[in-house]
């Protein structure tokens, strides 16, 4: 059941994204099969799509408490073209992983072992919307010295 729910969520997300795009894009995901199926179902051949598949080493039996929540070492990473003609030099999940880290660090609802952890998906959706609204329209970024919305020209003030 969980796999079906994840597949439906991925497809719903991509179905919402696709009509918002003004031109063909390059898309990269990790190796989760749900993403490959959803991209093909929604975009068909109208995308340059690749997967970045990371292989992790064996779990160490006596890792210790300080490594309890840390991932194992990456043994190799393979860039695999799936649809269209993706530029393998730009196949990366770094941007989305950085975005995920910023969200987790800014929105404590995504930290499992805190009081703020939310069990309702609706509460998560609202928390995400508030985070990104503030991040893009209210927070002045140090490198930009303005908000991202001001830099993009869609807002003239914080």
TIRO-2110 file (N, C-alpha, C; in Angstrom, 1 decimal):
// TIRO-2110
0.8, -1.2, 0.0, N, 1, A
0.0, 0.0, 0.0, CA, 1, A
0.9, 1.3, 0.0, C, 1, A
1.9, 1.3, 0.8, N, 2, A
2.8, 2.4, 0.8, CA, 2, A
3.4, 2.8, -0.5, C, 2, A
3.8, 1.8, -1.3, N, 3, A
4.4, 2.0, -2.6, CA, 3, A
3.4, 2.6, -3.5, C, 3, A
2.1, 2.1, -3.5, N, 4, A
1.1, 2.7, -4.3, CA, 4, A
0.8, 4.2, -4.0, C, 4, A
0.8, 4.5, -2.7, N, 5, A
0.6, 5.8, -2.2, CA, 5, A
1.7, 6.7, -2.7, C, 5, A
2.9, 6.2, -2.6, N, 6, A
4.1, 7.0, -3.0, CA, 6, A
4.1, 7.2, -4.5, C, 6, A
3.7, 6.2, -5.3, N, 7, A
3.6, 6.4, -6.8, CA, 7, A
2.5, 7.4, -7.1, C, 7, A
1.4, 7.3, -6.5, N, 8, A
0.3, 8.3, -6.8, CA, 8, A
0.8, 9.7, -6.4, C, 8, A
1.5, 9.9, -5.3, N, 9, A
1.9, 11.2, -4.9, CA, 9, A
3.0, 11.8, -5.9, C, 9, A
3.9, 10.9, -6.3, N, 10, A
4.9, 11.4, -7.3, CA, 10, A
4.2, 11.7, -8.6, C, 10, A
3.3, 11.0, -9.1, N, 11, A
2.6, 11.3, -10.3, CA, 11, A
1.7, 12.5, -10.2, C, 11, A
1.1, 12.7, -9.1, N, 12, A
0.3, 13.9, -8.8, CA, 12, A
1.2, 15.2, -8.8, C, 12, A
2.3, 15.1, -8.2, N, 13, A
3.3, 16.2, -8.2, CA, 13, A
3.7, 16.5, -9.6, C, 13, A
4.1, 15.5, -10.3, N, 14, A
4.6, 15.8, -11.7, CA, 14, A
3.5, 16.3, -12.6, C, 14, A
2.3, 15.8, -12.4, N, 15, A
1.1, 16.2, -13.2, CA, 15, A
0.8, 17.7, -12.9, C, 15, A
1.0, 18.1, -11.7, N, 16, A
0.9, 19.5, -11.4, CA, 16, A
2.0, 20.4, -11.9, C, 16, A
3.2, 19.9, -11.9, N, 17, A
4.4, 20.6, -12.4, CA, 17, A
4.4, 20.8, -13.9, C, 17, A
4.1, 19.7, -14.7, N, 18, A
4.3, 19.7, -16.1, CA, 18, A
3.6, 20.8, -16.9, C, 18, A
2.3, 21.2, -16.6, N, 19, A
1.7, 22.3, -17.4, CA, 19, A
2.3, 23.6, -17.0, C, 19, A
3.0, 23.8, -15.9, N, 20, A
3.6, 25.0, -15.5, CA, 20, A
4.9, 25.3, -16.2, C, 20, A
5.5, 24.3, -16.9, N, 21, A
6.8, 24.5, -17.5, CA, 21, A
6.6, 25.2, -18.9, C, 21, A
7.4, 26.2, -19.2, N, 22, A
7.2, 26.9, -20.5, CA, 22, A
8.1, 26.2, -21.6, C, 22, A
9.0, 25.4, -21.2, N, 23, A
9.9, 24.7, -22.2, CA, 23, A
10.4, 23.4, -21.7, C, 23, A
11.0, 22.6, -22.6, N, 24, A
11.5, 21.3, -22.2, CA, 24, A
12.6, 21.5, -21.1, C, 24, A
12.6, 20.6, -20.1, N, 25, A
13.5, 20.7, -19.0, CA, 25, A
14.3, 19.4, -18.9, C, 25, A
15.4, 19.5, -18.2, N, 26, A
16.2, 18.3, -17.8, CA, 26, A
15.8, 18.0, -16.4, C, 26, A
15.5, 16.7, -16.1, N, 27, A
15.0, 16.3, -14.8, CA, 27, A
15.9, 15.2, -14.3, C, 27, A
16.3, 15.2, -13.0, N, 28, A
17.2, 14.2, -12.4, CA, 28, A
16.5, 13.7, -11.2, C, 28, A
16.4, 12.4, -11.0, N, 29, A
15.9, 11.9, -9.7, CA, 29, A
16.9, 10.8, -9.2, C, 29, A
16.6, 10.4, -8.0, N, 30, A
17.5, 9.3, -7.5, CA, 30, A
16.9, 8.0, -8.1, C, 30, A
17.4, 6.8, -7.6, N, 31, A
17.1, 5.6, -8.3, CA, 31, A
15.8, 4.9, -7.9, C, 31, A
14.9, 5.6, -7.2, N, 32, A
13.6, 5.1, -6.8, CA, 32, A
12.7, 4.9, -8.1, C, 32, A
12.3, 3.6, -8.3, N, 33, A
11.5, 3.3, -9.5, CA, 33, A
10.2, 4.1, -9.7, C, 33, A
9.6, 4.4, -8.6, N, 34, A
8.4, 5.2, -8.6, CA, 34, A
8.6, 6.5, -9.4, C, 34, A
9.7, 7.1, -9.3, N, 35, A
10.0, 8.4, -10.1, CA, 35, A
10.1, 8.1, -11.6, C, 35, A
10.7, 7.0, -11.9, N, 36, A
10.9, 6.7, -13.4, CA, 36, A
9.5, 6.5, -14.0, C, 36, A
8.7, 5.7, -13.3, N, 37, A
7.4, 5.4, -13.9, CA, 37, A
6.5, 6.7, -13.9, C, 37, A
6.6, 7.5, -12.9, N, 38, A
5.8, 8.7, -12.9, CA, 38, A
6.2, 9.7, -14.0, C, 38, A
7.5, 9.9, -14.2, N, 39, A
8.0, 10.8, -15.2, CA, 39, A
7.6, 10.3, -16.6, C, 39, A
7.7, 9.0, -16.8, N, 40, A
7.3, 8.5, -18.1, CA, 40, A
5.7, 8.7, -18.3, C, 40, A
5.0, 8.4, -17.3, N, 41, A
3.5, 8.5, -17.4, CA, 41, A
3.1, 10.0, -17.7, C, 41, A
3.7, 10.9, -17.0, N, 42, A
3.3, 12.3, -17.1, CA, 42, A
3.9, 13.1, -18.3, C, 42, A
5.2, 12.9, -18.5, N, 43, A
5.9, 13.7, -19.5, CA, 43, A
6.0, 13.0, -20.8, C, 43, A
5.9, 11.7, -20.8, N, 44, A
6.0, 10.9, -22.0, CA, 44, A
7.5, 11.1, -22.5, C, 44, A
7.7, 11.5, -23.7, N, 45, A
9.0, 11.8, -24.2, CA, 45, A
9.4, 13.3, -24.2, C, 45, A
8.6, 14.1, -23.6, N, 46, A
8.8, 15.5, -23.6, CA, 46, A
9.6, 16.0, -22.5, C, 46, A
10.7, 15.3, -22.2, N, 47, A
11.6, 15.7, -21.1, CA, 47, A
13.0, 15.0, -21.3, C, 47, A
14.0, 15.6, -20.8, N, 48, A
15.3, 15.0, -20.8, CA, 48, A
15.5, 14.5, -19.4, C, 48, A
15.5, 13.2, -19.2, N, 49, A
15.4, 12.6, -17.8, CA, 49, A
16.5, 11.6, -17.6, C, 49, A
17.1, 11.8, -16.4, N, 50, A
18.2, 10.8, -16.0, CA, 50, A
18.0, 10.5, -14.6, C, 50, A
18.6, 9.4, -14.2, N, 51, A
18.5, 9.0, -12.7, CA, 51, A
20.0, 8.9, -12.2, C, 51, A
20.2, 9.4, -11.0, N, 52, A
21.5, 9.3, -10.4, CA, 52, A
21.3, 8.2, -9.3, C, 52, A
21.9, 7.1, -9.6, N, 53, A
21.7, 5.9, -8.7, CA, 53, A
23.0, 5.7, -7.8, C, 53, A
22.8, 5.9, -6.5, N, 54, A
23.9, 5.8, -5.6, CA, 54, A
23.9, 4.4, -4.9, C, 54, A
25.0, 3.7, -4.9, N, 55, A
25.2, 2.4, -4.2, CA, 55, A
25.9, 2.7, -2.9, C, 55, A
25.3, 2.2, -1.8, N, 56, A
25.9, 2.4, -0.5, CA, 56, A
26.5, 1.1, 0.0, C, 56, A
27.6, 1.3, 0.8, N, 57, A
28.3, 0.1, 1.4, CA, 57, A
27.4, -0.6, 2.3, C, 57, A
27.9, -1.8, 2.8, N, 58, A
27.2, -2.6, 3.7, CA, 58, A
27.1, -1.9, 5.1, C, 58, A
26.0, -2.1, 5.7, N, 59, A
25.8, -1.6, 7.1, CA, 59, A
26.8, -2.2, 8.0, C, 59, A
27.5, -1.3, 8.8, N, 60, A
28.4, -1.8, 9.8, CA, 60, A
27.7, -2.3, 11.0, C, 60, A
27.9, -3.5, 11.5, N, 61, A
27.1, -4.0, 12.6, CA, 61, A
27.3, -3.2, 13.9, C, 61, A
28.4, -2.7, 14.2, N, 62, A
28.7, -2.0, 15.5, CA, 62, A
29.1, -0.5, 15.2, C, 62, A
28.1, 0.2, 14.7, N, 63, A
28.4, 1.6, 14.3, CA, 63, A
28.5, 2.6, 15.4, C, 63, A
27.9, 2.3, 16.5, N, 64, A
28.0, 3.2, 17.7, CA, 64, A
26.9, 4.3, 17.6, C, 64, A
26.6, 4.9, 18.8, N, 65, A
25.5, 5.9, 18.9, CA, 65, A
25.7, 7.1, 18.0, C, 65, A
26.9, 7.6, 17.9, N, 66, A
27.1, 8.8, 17.1, CA, 66, A
26.9, 8.6, 15.6, C, 66, A
26.9, 7.4, 15.1, N, 67, A
26.6, 7.1, 13.7, CA, 67, A
25.2, 6.5, 13.5, C, 67, A
24.4, 6.5, 14.5, N, 68, A
23.1, 5.8, 14.4, CA, 68, A
22.2, 6.4, 13.3, C, 68, A
22.2, 7.7, 13.1, N, 69, A
21.4, 8.3, 12.1, CA, 69, A
22.1, 8.7, 10.9, C, 69, A
23.3, 8.3, 10.7, N, 70, A
24.1, 8.7, 9.6, CA, 70, A
24.1, 7.6, 8.5, C, 70, A
24.1, 8.0, 7.2, N, 71, A
24.0, 7.0, 6.2, CA, 71, A
25.4, 6.3, 6.1, C, 71, A
25.4, 5.1, 5.5, N, 72, A
26.6, 4.5, 5.2, CA, 72, A
27.4, 5.2, 4.0, C, 72, A
28.6, 4.8, 3.8, N, 73, A
29.4, 5.4, 2.7, CA, 73, A
28.8, 5.0, 1.4, C, 73, A
29.0, 6.0, 0.4, N, 74, A
28.6, 5.8, -0.9, CA, 74, A
29.7, 5.1, -1.6, C, 74, A
29.5, 3.9, -2.2, N, 75, A
30.5, 3.1, -2.9, CA, 75, A
30.7, 3.6, -4.4, C, 75, A
29.5, 3.9, -5.0, N, 76, A
29.6, 4.5, -6.4, CA, 76, A
28.3, 5.2, -6.7, C, 76, A
28.3, 6.1, -7.7, N, 77, A
27.1, 6.8, -8.2, CA, 77, A
27.1, 6.6, -9.7, C, 77, A
26.0, 6.2, -10.3, N, 78, A
25.9, 6.0, -11.7, CA, 78, A
24.8, 6.9, -12.3, C, 78, A
25.2, 7.7, -13.3, N, 79, A
24.3, 8.5, -14.0, CA, 79, A
23.7, 7.7, -15.2, C, 79, A
22.4, 7.5, -15.1, N, 80, A
21.7, 6.7, -16.1, CA, 80, A
20.7, 7.5, -16.9, C, 80, A
20.9, 7.7, -18.2, N, 81, A
19.9, 8.4, -19.0, CA, 81, A
18.6, 7.5, -19.2, C, 81, A
17.4, 8.1, -19.0, N, 82, A
16.2, 7.3, -19.1, CA, 82, A
15.3, 7.8, -20.3, C, 82, A
15.1, 9.1, -20.5, N, 83, A
14.2, 9.6, -21.5, CA, 83, A
14.9, 10.8, -22.2, C, 83, A
14.8, 10.9, -23.5, N, 84, A
15.4, 12.0, -24.2, CA, 84, A
16.9, 12.0, -24.2, C, 84, A
17.5, 13.2, -24.1, N, 85, A
18.9, 13.4, -24.3, CA, 85, A
19.4, 14.2, -23.1, C, 85, A
19.5, 13.7, -21.9, N, 86, A
19.9, 14.5, -20.8, CA, 86, A
21.5, 14.7, -20.8, C, 86, A
21.9, 15.9, -20.5, N, 87, A
23.3, 16.2, -20.4, CA, 87, A
23.9, 15.6, -19.1, C, 87, A
24.7, 14.6, -19.2, N, 88, A
25.1, 13.9, -18.0, CA, 88, A
26.0, 14.8, -17.1, C, 88, A
26.6, 15.8, -17.7, N, 89, A
27.4, 16.7, -16.8, CA, 89, A
26.5, 17.5, -15.9, C, 89, A
25.2, 17.6, -16.1, N, 90, A
24.3, 18.3, -15.3, CA, 90, A
23.4, 17.4, -14.5, C, 90, A
23.6, 16.1, -14.5, N, 91, A
22.8, 15.1, -13.7, CA, 91, A
23.3, 15.2, -12.3, C, 91, A
22.4, 15.7, -11.4, N, 92, A
22.8, 15.9, -10.0, CA, 92, A
21.5, 16.0, -9.2, C, 92, A
21.6, 15.6, -8.0, N, 93, A
20.5, 15.8, -7.0, CA, 93, A
20.9, 16.7, -5.9, C, 93, A
22.0, 17.4, -6.1, N, 94, A
22.6, 18.3, -5.1, CA, 94, A
21.6, 19.5, -4.7, C, 94, A
21.0, 20.1, -5.8, N, 95, A
20.2, 21.2, -5.5, CA, 95, A
18.9, 20.8, -4.7, C, 95, A
18.3, 19.7, -5.0, N, 96, A
17.1, 19.3, -4.3, CA, 96, A
17.5, 18.8, -2.9, C, 96, A
18.7, 18.2, -2.8, N, 97, A
19.1, 17.8, -1.4, CA, 97, A
19.4, 19.0, -0.6, C, 97, A
20.0, 20.0, -1.1, N, 98, A
20.2, 21.2, -0.4, CA, 98, A
18.9, 21.9, 0.1, C, 98, A
18.0, 21.9, -0.9, N, 99, A
16.7, 22.5, -0.5, CA, 99, A
16.0, 21.7, 0.6, C, 99, A
16.1, 20.3, 0.5, N, 100, A
15.5, 19.5, 1.6, CA, 100, A
16.2, 19.7, 2.9, C, 100, A
17.5, 19.9, 2.9, N, 101, A
18.2, 20.2, 4.1, CA, 101, A
17.8, 21.6, 4.7, C, 101, A
17.7, 22.6, 3.9, N, 102, A
17.2, 23.9, 4.3, CA, 102, A
15.8, 23.8, 4.9, C, 102, A
15.0, 23.0, 4.3, N, 103, A
13.6, 22.8, 4.8, CA, 103, A
13.6, 22.1, 6.2, C, 103, A
14.4, 21.1, 6.3, N, 104, A
14.5, 20.3, 7.5, CA, 104, A
15.1, 21.2, 8.7, C, 104, A
16.1, 22.0, 8.4, N, 105, A
16.7, 22.8, 9.4, CA, 105, A
15.8, 24.0, 9.8, C, 105, A
15.0, 24.5, 8.9, N, 106, A
14.1, 25.6, 9.1, CA, 106, A
12.8, 25.2, 9.7, C, 106, A
12.3, 24.1, 9.4, N, 107, A
11.0, 23.6, 9.7, CA, 107, A
11.1, 22.4, 10.6, C, 107, A
11.0, 22.5, 11.9, N, 108, A
11.2, 21.4, 12.8, CA, 108, A
10.2, 20.3, 12.7, C, 108, A
9.1, 20.5, 12.0, N, 109, A
8.1, 19.5, 11.8, CA, 109, A
8.7, 18.3, 11.1, C, 109, A
9.8, 18.5, 10.4, N, 110, A
10.4, 17.4, 9.6, CA, 110, A
11.5, 16.7, 10.4, C, 110, A
11.6, 17.0, 11.7, N, 111, A
12.6, 16.3, 12.5, CA, 111, A
11.8, 15.3, 13.4, C, 111, A
12.0, 14.0, 13.2, N, 112, A
11.1, 13.0, 13.8, CA, 112, A
11.1, 13.0, 15.3, C, 112, A
12.2, 13.3, 15.9, N, 113, A
12.3, 13.1, 17.3, CA, 113, A
12.1, 14.4, 18.1, C, 113, A
11.2, 15.3, 17.6, N, 114, A
10.9, 16.6, 18.3, CA, 114, A
9.4, 16.6, 18.6, C, 114, A
9.0, 17.5, 19.5, N, 115, A
7.6, 17.7, 19.8, CA, 115, A
6.8, 18.3, 18.6, C, 115, A
7.5, 19.0, 17.7, N, 116, A
6.9, 19.6, 16.6, CA, 116, A
6.6, 18.7, 15.4, C, 116, A
7.0, 17.4, 15.5, N, 117, A
6.7, 16.5, 14.5, CA, 117, A
5.2, 16.3, 14.3, C, 117, A
4.8, 16.5, 13.0, N, 118, A
3.3, 16.4, 12.8, CA, 118, A
3.0, 15.1, 12.1, C, 118, A
1.9, 14.5, 12.5, N, 119, A
1.4, 13.3, 11.9, CA, 119, A
0.5, 13.4, 10.8, C, 119, A
-0.1, 14.6, 10.6, N, 120, A
-1.1, 14.9, 9.6, CA, 120, A
-0.4, 15.4, 8.3, C, 120, A
-0.7, 14.9, 7.2, N, 121, A
-0.1, 15.3, 5.9, CA, 121, A
-0.5, 16.8, 5.6, C, 121, A
-1.7, 17.1, 6.0, N, 122, A
-2.2, 18.5, 5.8, CA, 122, A
-1.4, 19.5, 6.5, C, 122, A
-1.0, 19.2, 7.8, N, 123, A
-0.2, 20.1, 8.6, CA, 123, A
1.2, 20.2, 7.9, C, 123, A
1.8, 19.1, 7.4, N, 124, A
3.0, 19.2, 6.7, CA, 124, A
2.9, 20.1, 5.5, C, 124, A
1.9, 20.0, 4.7, N, 125, A
1.7, 20.8, 3.5, CA, 125, A
1.6, 22.3, 3.9, C, 125, A
0.9, 22.6, 5.0, N, 126, A
0.8, 24.0, 5.4, CA, 126, A
2.2, 24.5, 5.9, C, 126, A
2.9, 23.7, 6.6, N, 127, A
4.2, 24.1, 7.1, CA, 127, A
5.2, 24.3, 5.9, C, 127, A
5.1, 23.5, 4.9, N, 128, A
6.0, 23.6, 3.7, CA, 128, A
5.6, 25.0, 3.0, C, 128, A
4.4, 25.2, 2.8, N, 129, A
3.9, 26.4, 2.2, CA, 129, A
4.4, 27.7, 2.9, C, 129, A
4.3, 27.7, 4.2, N, 130, A
4.8, 28.8, 5.0, CA, 130, A
6.3, 29.0, 4.9, C, 130, A
7.0, 27.8, 5.0, N, 131, A
8.4, 27.9, 4.9, CA, 131, A
8.9, 28.5, 3.5, C, 131, A
8.3, 28.0, 2.4, N, 132, A
8.8, 28.5, 1.1, CA, 132, A
8.3, 29.9, 0.9, C, 132, A
7.2, 30.3, 1.4, N, 133, A
6.7, 31.7, 1.3, CA, 133, A
7.7, 32.6, 2.0, C, 133, A
8.0, 32.3, 3.2, N, 134, A
9.0, 33.1, 3.9, CA, 134, A
10.4, 33.1, 3.2, C, 134, A
10.8, 31.9, 2.9, N, 135, A
12.2, 31.7, 2.3, CA, 135, A
12.3, 32.6, 1.0, C, 135, A
11.3, 32.6, 0.2, N, 136, A
11.3, 33.3, -1.1, CA, 136, A
10.9, 34.7, -1.1, C, 136, A
10.0, 35.1, -0.2, N, 137, A
9.5, 36.5, -0.2, CA, 137, A
9.9, 37.3, 1.1, C, 137, A
10.2, 36.7, 2.2, N, 138, A
10.5, 37.4, 3.4, CA, 138, A
11.9, 37.4, 3.9, C, 138, A
12.7, 36.4, 3.5, N, 139, A
14.0, 36.3, 4.0, CA, 139, A
15.0, 36.9, 3.0, C, 139, A
15.8, 37.8, 3.5, N, 140, A
16.9, 38.4, 2.7, CA, 140, A
18.1, 37.4, 2.7, C, 140, A
18.5, 37.0, 1.5, N, 141, A
19.6, 36.0, 1.5, CA, 141, A
20.9, 36.7, 1.4, C, 141, A
21.9, 36.2, 2.2, N, 142, A
23.1, 36.9, 2.4, CA, 142, A
23.9, 37.1, 1.0, C, 142, A
23.9, 36.1, 0.2, N, 143, A
24.6, 36.3, -1.1, CA, 143, A
23.9, 37.2, -2.1, C, 143, A
22.5, 37.2, -2.0, N, 144, A
21.8, 38.1, -2.9, CA, 144, A
21.6, 39.5, -2.4, C, 144, A
21.6, 39.6, -1.1, N, 145, A
21.3, 40.9, -0.4, CA, 145, A
19.9, 41.4, -0.6, C, 145, A
19.0, 40.5, -1.2, N, 146, A
17.6, 40.8, -1.3, CA, 146, A
16.9, 39.4, -1.2, C, 146, A
15.6, 39.4, -1.3, N, 147, A
14.9, 38.1, -1.3, CA, 147, A
15.0, 37.5, -2.7, C, 147, A
14.9, 36.2, -2.9, N, 148, A
14.9, 35.6, -4.2, CA, 148, A
13.8, 36.1, -5.1, C, 148, A
12.6, 36.5, -4.6, N, 149, A
11.5, 37.0, -5.4, CA, 149, A
11.9, 38.4, -5.9, C, 149, A
12.6, 39.2, -5.1, N, 150, A
13.1, 40.5, -5.6, CA, 150, A
14.1, 40.3, -6.7, C, 150, A
15.0, 39.4, -6.5, N, 151, A
16.1, 39.1, -7.5, CA, 151, A
15.5, 38.6, -8.8, C, 151, A
14.4, 37.9, -8.7, N, 152, A
13.8, 37.4, -9.9, CA, 152, A
12.9, 38.4, -10.6, C, 152, A
12.7, 39.5, -9.9, N, 153, A
11.9, 40.6, -10.5, CA, 153, A
10.4, 40.4, -10.3, C, 153, A
9.9, 39.5, -9.4, N, 154, A
8.5, 39.3, -9.2, CA, 154, A
8.0, 40.1, -8.0, C, 154, A
8.9, 40.7, -7.2, N, 155, A
8.5, 41.5, -6.1, CA, 155, A
9.5, 42.7, -6.0, C, 155, A
8.9, 43.8, -5.5, N, 156, A
9.8, 45.0, -5.4, CA, 156, A
10.2, 45.4, -4.0, C, 156, A
9.7, 44.6, -3.0, N, 157, A
10.0, 44.8, -1.6, CA, 157, A
9.9, 43.5, -0.9, C, 157, A
10.4, 43.5, 0.3, N, 158, A
10.3, 42.3, 1.2, CA, 158, A
8.9, 42.1, 1.6, C, 158, A
END
